[in-house]
Amino acid sequence: MTDLANIAGVLDGPADGEPQRPALIFDEVPRSSFGDLREATMWWAATLAGRGVGPGMRVALADWGGVRATAATLAAAHLGAATAQMNPLLTSGELAQLVTSSGCSSVAVAGGEASAALSEALGGDALVLQQPEASPGETPARAPGGGAEALVLFTSGTTGLPKAVPISHRAVAARIRAYRGPFETGRRPSVTIMCVPSFHVGGILGLLLNLYGGDTTVIQPRFDAGRWLALVERHRVSSAFLVPTMLARILDHPDLGTTDVSSIKMISYGAAAAPTELIARAMEQWPDAGFANVFGQTETLGAYTTLSPADHRDPRRLGSVGRPLPGVEIRIVDPTTGTDAATRDVGEIWVRSTQNVRAPDDGGDGDAGAAKGWLQTGDLARRDADGFVYPVGRRSDVVNRGGEKFPPSEVADVLRAHPAVADVAVTGLPDAEMGERVGAAIVLRPGARRPTADGLRSWCRGRLAPFKLPEVVVFVDALPANELGKLPRSVLVELISSKTTAEAGRAESP
């Protein structure tokens, strides 16, 4: 059996058994076999060791998940170090915040333009490598792993600065074994497309799962719906993980009808809320495929609930993220009283699981919930009598209008049902009188006539309480989702506020 005491062991089975089997297909770069990938890992391990990287150190990594990023991640783990996985689109100032919060060494790995930004972020005599330097013959023996750090990931930072979340070899190995069996000689590899970033918990875990099982991963470094369709057709991709924004763009793309995507047999989705209409459309497009909604966060090392393919066949369940995975306990807790909420009442999700990991600076270790092993996720949800969980948004995103508090998803769901609306995002806008007012950014359907703000409020009236009606409405070409398909609240507030100011200025000009 493959030894996963150290996560570098994910390559052992396939690299020994079928070294020519394709491991990674990265954009237009020629595919890399498992043998190639192990060799690259050993070169990187020798290089990092030669530069002083060893057990307990953290190595900043800013790249898109190809051979370099994968090999450097496994090489650092081999040495007993951990890569701190960073978004290569971040500025030097943003990278410097992550470097400081995670305590990275002066040796780092980056690709392309991220190299200069990471070098500036590290400062001084830092060394940012883009290619390995040393011979693999100089590689030290593999470190034990176990409870030592294997990876450092970062929270999404949608409501504040991202937090460093260290994850042990033992935790990653347990998650891998829970989802995937080890490599088997002679079994034909399945082909998965990875279009979420490798610095996201879903991306890196999916990649490690595929490597462990000896499967092939097609890596799309930056998501584009047309390119995704072409890659699926060319490589006969059978499974994919998508965030809802990606799925919507694929279904709306003009090439969908002329591209052969019949190879798709499984679609998992998560990382952000998915409108039920969107999932229904996807199920119509791939009627024979299985769909799974996974719900979790970096601090829980990925999913803690799932809506299974069988559950998707029940229309009542499409708005749900399913029920807890085996070994996971969930509570829905009233944020005001700290007691369990009644069935169908909204509360904060608390999770207890052996897979929970906690950012060291999140302040949770001193509260009663954390002391008993419960992680307060910050996600609001309700649970029905059958145990299915229905998320309604983040606790920090709740709109507080004159003391009336409600999740913005309630307003968004009603607006999204309007025949002219393709997509919408809702948030509370700062207001001196009411504390917050309800703001909405709306994307129109192609060819739809633009409704007035009063018309949209009329649509909502009778479906929502008066204090939930959208007061500030702007129309945009697209919502500015980040690489993980999420829309940071601060970005949305700035978008609506700036567009409102600009439109008011045009209205007042002669």
Buried (B, 14 or more C-beta within 10 A) or exposed (E): EBEBBBBBBBBBBBBBBBBEBBBBBBEEEEBBBBBBBBBBBBBBBBBBBBBEBBEEBBBBBBBBBBBBBBBBBBBBBBBBBBBBBBBBBBEBEBBBBBBEBBEBBBBBBBBEEBBEBBBBBBEEEBEBBEEBEBEBEEBBEBBEBEEBBBBBBBBBBBBEEBBBBBBBBBBBBBBBBEBBEBBEEEEEBBBBBBBBBBBBBBBBBBBBBBBBBBBBBBBBBEBBBBBBBBBBBEBBBBBBBBBBBBBBBBBBBEBBEEBEBEBBBBBBBBBBBBBBEBBEBBBEBBEEBBBBBBBBBBBBBBBBBBBBBEBBEEEEBBBBBBBBBEEBEBBBBBBEEEEBBEEEEBBBBBBBBEBBBBBEEBEBEEEEBBEEEBBBBBBBBBBBEEEBBBBBBBBEBBBEBEEBBBBBBBBBBBBBBBEBBBBBBBBBBEBEEBBBBBBBBBBBEEEEEEBEBEBBBEBBEEBBEEBBBBBBBBBBEEBEBBBBBBBBBEBBBEBBBEBBEEEEEEEEEE
